[in-house]
Amino acid sequence: MTLVQAYEAGESSTVSMSPEGLSVHMRIPAERMYMANAVLTLREICDHLCLSPERTNRVVLVLEEALMNSIEHAYNGDGGFIDLQFSIEGPEFVIVVEDFGNGMVHDVDIDSLEASDLLFERGRGLCIMKGISDRAVVQSSSRGTRATMLFQLHN
């Protein structure tokens, strides 16, 4: 079953449910005011999954950090869109945040980030994404950046 809803100014949402799991796709403008829509959707999914409030808050923080990275860095204030994918794949909850902006200036190996990197002026969001999720991968090119965060559902 797939449900598609169109919203204002290019914002859209698709929900797919199958025996394999749940998948929600959203496209939002790369502006802070639209973050609330994504966060509300994610909180509803976390409620559906019966995640604890503490776990939900951690998952939401990771989403907010990934969204802020896209909003602040991808389009240099020129506007654009961010695609979000929330999916349950077996015992894993996967969040994908993808923009189609400039990409990161330099490659960042998220696995090499350390807690001490939190002291730098930039890059704290990547440290938070790595530290809170069970696995995080950030891929970037001149066509945009894709951040994938994975959470085990049965911890």
SERO-4910 file (N, C-alpha, C, O; in steps of 0.05 Angstrom, whole numbers):
BEGIN
 pado doro    nc1    nc2    nc3   cac1   cac2   cac3    cc1    cc2    cc3    oc1    oc2    oc3
  Met    A     17    -23      0      0      0      0     18     25      0     37     26     16
  Thr    A     12     44    -17     28     69    -18      8     92    -17    -12     92    -31
  Leu    A     15    112     -1     -1    136      2     17    159     -5     39    162      6
  Val    A      8    177    -23     24    201    -30      7    225    -24    -16    227    -31
  Gln    A     19    244    -10      6    269     -4     24    292    -14     48    292     -9
  Ala    A     12    311    -28     27    335    -37     21    357    -18     -1    361     -9
  Tyr    A     42    372    -11     39    395      7     46    420     -9     45    420    -34
  Glu    A     53    441      5     60    466     -9     88    466    -20    106    453     -9
  Ala    A     92    482    -40    119    488    -52    138    465    -54    160    466    -45
  Gly    A    129    443    -67    147    421    -72    150    401    -49    165    382    -52
  Glu    A    137    406    -27    139    387     -5    120    364    -11     97    368    -19
  Ser    A    130    340     -7    113    317    -12    120    294      8    141    295     21
  Ser    A    103    275      9    107    252     27     96    227     15     74    228      3
  Thr    A    109    205     18    100    179      9    104    159     32    125    158     45
  Val    A     83    143     38     84    123     58     79     96     44     59     93     30
  Ser    A     97     77     48     93     50     37     94     30     60    112     30     77
  Met    A     74     12     60     74     -9     80     72    -36     66     56    -39     47
  Ser    A     88    -55     75     88    -81     63     95   -101     84    101    -93    107
  Pro    A     93   -127     78    101   -147     99    129   -144    108    136   -152    130
  Glu    A    146   -132     91    175   -128     99    179   -105    118    199   -104    131
  Gly    A    160    -86    119    164    -64    137    150    -38    128    132    -39    111
  Leu    A    160    -17    139    148     10    134    170     27    121    193     26    129
  Ser    A    161     44    102    180     63     90    165     89     85    143     89     74
  Val    A    177    111     94    166    137     91    186    154     77    209    156     85
  His    A    177    167     55    195    185     40    182    213     42    158    217     38
  Met    A    199    233     48    190    261     48    210    277     32    234    272     32
  Arg    A    200    298     19    217    318      6    208    344     18    185    352     16
  Ile    A    227    358     31    221    384     43    240    405     32    263    399     24
  Pro    A    231    430     31    250    452     24    272    454     45    268    448     68
  Ala    A    295    461     36    319    463     53    318    489     69    334    507     66
  Glu    A    298    491     87    294    514    104    286    504    132    272    484    135
  Arg    A    296    519    152    291    510    180    262    507    186    255    489    202
  Met    A    244    523    175    216    522    183    203    496    175    182    488    186
  Tyr    A    215    481    157    204    455    149    215    432    165    205    409    163
  Met    A    235    437    181    246    415    198    225    404    217    225    380    223
  Ala    A    206    421    226    186    411    245    169    389    232    161    371    246
  Asn    A    163    391    206    148    370    193    162    343    194    150    323    199
  Ala    A    188    344    189    204    320    189    206    308    217    203    284    221
  Val    A    210    326    237    212    317    265    186    305    274    186    284    288
  Leu    A    164    317    268    138    307    275    133    279    263    123    261    277
  Thr    A    139    276    238    136    250    224    154    229    238    145    207    243
  Leu    A    179    236    244    197    217    257    186    210    285    188    186    292
  Arg    A    177    229    300    166    223    326    142    203    325    139    186    341
  Glu    A    125    207    304    102    189    301    112    161    294    101    141    305
  Ile    A    133    158    278    144    132    272    156    120    297    152     96    302
  Cys    A    170    135    312    182    125    337    160    116    356    163     95    370
  Asp    A    138    130    358    115    122    374    105     95    364     99     77    380
  His    A    102     93    338     92     68    325    110     44    332    101     22    336
  Leu    A    136     50    334    156     29    340    159     24    370    174      6    378
  Cys    A    144     39    386    145     37    415    172     42    427    181     29    446
  Leu    A    187     61    415    213     68    426    209     84    451    189     99    454
  Ser    A    227     82    469    225     97    494    229    127    488    240    134    467
  Pro    A    219    145    505    223    173    500    252    181    498    259    198    482
  Glu    A    270    168    513    298    174    512    310    166    485    325    181    473
  Arg    A    302    142    476    312    133    449    301    151    427    315    158    408
  Thr    A    275    158    429    263    175    409    278    202    408    284    211    386
  Asn    A    284    213    430    298    239    431    326    237    418    335    255    404
  Arg    A    339    215    421    365    210    409    363    208    379    379    219    364
  Val    A    343    193    370    338    190    341    331    217    329    341    224    307
  Val    A    314    232    342    307    259    332    331    277    331    334    292    311
  Leu    A    348    276    351    372    293    351    390    287    326    400    306    314
  Val    A    393    262    320    409    254    296    397    266    271    411    276    254
  Leu    A    370    263    268    357    275    245    361    305    244    368    316    223
  Glu    A    357    319    266    361    348    266    389    356    258    392    375    243
  Glu    A    409    341    267    437    348    260    441    344    230    453    361    217
  Ala    A    431    322    219    434    317    190    419    338    174    430    348    154
  Leu    A    395    346    182    380    366    168    394    393    169    396    407    149
  Met    A    404    401    193    418    426    195    443    427    178    449    448    166
  Asn    A    457    404    175    480    404    157    471    410    129    484    426    115
  Ser    A    450    398    120    440    403     93    431    432     89    437    445     69
  Ile    A    416    441    109    405    469    107    428    489    106    427    508     91
  Glu    A    447    486    124    469    505    126    489    504    104    500    525     96
  His    A    495    480     94    518    477     76    512    470     47    528    477     29
  Ala    A    489    458     41    485    447     14    480    468     -7    491    466    -29
  Tyr    A    464    488     -1    455    506    -22    464    534    -20    456    551    -36
  Asn    A    481    540      0    491    568      4    469    589      4    473    611     -7
  Gly    A    447    582     16    425    601     18    408    605     -7    390    621     -7
  Asp    A    414    589    -28    399    592    -53    374    575    -54    360    575    -74
  Gly    A    368    560    -33    345    543    -33    350    516    -47    369    513    -61
  Gly    A    332    498    -42    335    471    -54    317    453    -38    300    461    -23
  Phe    A    321    427    -42    305    407    -28    322    387    -14    345    382    -21
  Ile    A    310    375      7    322    353     22    303    329     20    279    332     26
  Asp    A    314    306     13    298    282     13    304    267     39    327    264     47
  Leu    A    282    257     51    285    241     75    272    214     71    251    212     58
  Gln    A    285    194     81    274    167     80    276    155    108    298    153    119
  Phe    A    253    146    118    252    131    143    243    103    137    221    100    126
  Ser    A    258     83    143    249     56    137    257     36    158    277     39    172
  Ile    A    240     16    161    246     -6    178    254    -29    161    238    -38    143
  Glu    A    278    -39    165    288    -61    149    296    -83    169    319    -84    179
  Gly    A    277   -101    173    282   -123    193    284   -110    221    267    -96    230
  Pro    A    307   -116    234    310   -106    261    323    -78    262    331    -68    283
  Glu    A    325    -65    239    338    -39    237    320    -17    229    302    -20    212
  Phe    A    324      6    240    310     31    233    330     48    219    351     55    230
  Val    A    325     55    193    344     69    177    333     97    170    310    100    162
  Ile    A    350    117    174    343    145    167    363    154    147    387    153    151
  Val    A    353    164    124    370    175    103    362    204     98    339    210     94
  Val    A    382    222     99    378    250     93    396    257     69    420    253     71
  Glu    A    384    266     48    399    271     23    392    298     12    369    305      8
  Asp    A    414    313      6    410    339     -8    423    337    -35    438    318    -41
  Phe    A    418    357    -52    428    357    -79    444    383    -84    444    394   -106
  Gly    A    457    391    -63    473    416    -64    501    412    -72    507    394    -89
  Asn    A    519    428    -61    547    429    -69    564    406    -60    586    402    -71
  Gly    A    555    391    -41    571    370    -30    591    382    -10    593    406     -8
  Met    A    604    365      5    623    374     25    649    383     12    657    371     -8
  Val    A    661    403     23    686    414     12    708    394     12    724    392     -6
  His    A    709    378     33    730    358     35    717    332     45    696    332     59
  Asp    A    729    310     38    719    284     47    722    281     77    743    289     88
  Val    A    702    271     90    703    266    119    698    236    123    677    226    115
  Asp    A    717    223    136    713    195    144    699    195    171    713    199    191
  Ile    A    673    192    172    658    194    197    668    174    217    666    179    241
  Asp    A    679    151    208    688    131    227    714    139    241    721    128    262
  Ser    A    728    159    230    753    168    242    749    191    262    768    199    275
  Leu    A    724    201    264    719    223    283    721    213    311    712    191    318
  Glu    A    732    230    328    736    224    357    720    244    374    712    265    364
  Ala    A    716    237    399    702    255    417    715    283    419    702    303    422
  Ser    A    742    283    416    756    309    418    750    327    394    754    351    396
  Asp    A    739    316    372    731    332    349    708    350    356    702    369    341
  Leu    A    694    345    377    672    362    386    681    390    394    665    408    395
  Leu    A    707    393    399    718    418    407    722    437    384    726    461    388
  Phe    A    722    427    359    726    444    336    701    461    330    679    453    338
  Glu    A    705    483    316    683    501    310    662    488    292    638    493    295
  Arg    A    670    472    273    652    459    254    655    429    257    675    419    266
  Gly    A    635    414    248    636    385    247    624    371    271    625    346    272
  Arg    A    614    385    290    602    372    313    578    355    306    573    334    318
  Gly    A    562    364    286    539    349    278    546    321    269    532    302    275
  Leu    A    568    318    254    577    292    245    585    274    269    579    251    269
  Cys    A    598    286    289    605    271    313    581    262    328    580    239    337
  Ile    A    561    279    330    536    272    343    522    249    327    512    230    339
  Met    A    521    252    301    508    231    285    522    204    289    509    183    291
  Lys    A    548    204    289    564    180    293    560    168    321    557    144    324
  Gly    A    561    186    341    560    177    369    533    166    378    532    149    395
  Ile    A    512    177    367    485    169    376    473    146    360    461    128    371
  Ser    A    478    145    334    467    123    318    484     99    321    507    100    330
  Asp    A    473     75    315    489     51    316    509     49    293    529     36    296
  Arg    A    503     62    271    521     64    249    513     88    232    489     94    229
  Ala    A    533    103    223    528    126    206    548    127    183    572    122    187
  Val    A    537    133    160    554    136    136    547    162    122    523    167    118
  Val    A    567    178    115    562    202    100    577    200     74    601    196     73
  Gln    A    562    203     52    574    202     25    569    229     12    547    240     13
  Ser    A    590    240     -1    587    267    -13    600    268    -40    621    255    -44
  Ser    A    588    283    -58    600    288    -84    591    316    -93    578    330    -78
  Ser    A    598    323   -117    590    350   -127    560    351   -132    549    373   -136
  Arg    A    546    328   -131    517    328   -135    502    327   -109    477    324   -110
  Gly    A    515    329    -86    501    329    -61    513    311    -40    534    298    -44
  Thr    A    499    309    -17    509    293      5    486    276     15    463    284     16
  Arg    A    493    251     22    474    232     32    484    222     59    506    210     60
  Ala    A    469    226     80    476    216    107    456    193    113    432    197    113
  Thr    A    467    170    120    451    147    128    457    140    156    481    135    163
  Met    A    437    139    173    440    132    201    423    107    207    399    106    200
  Leu    A    434     88    221    421     63    227    418     59    257    437     65    272
  Phe    A    395     50    265    390     45    293    379     16    296    360      9    281
  Gln    A    390      1    314    380    -26    320    354    -22    337    354     -7    356
  Leu    A    333    -36    329    308    -33    343    307    -48    369    291    -41    387
  His    A    322    -69    372    321    -85    396    346    -84    412    361   -103    414
  Asn    A    351    -61    424    374    -56    441    367    -59    470    384    -56    487
***
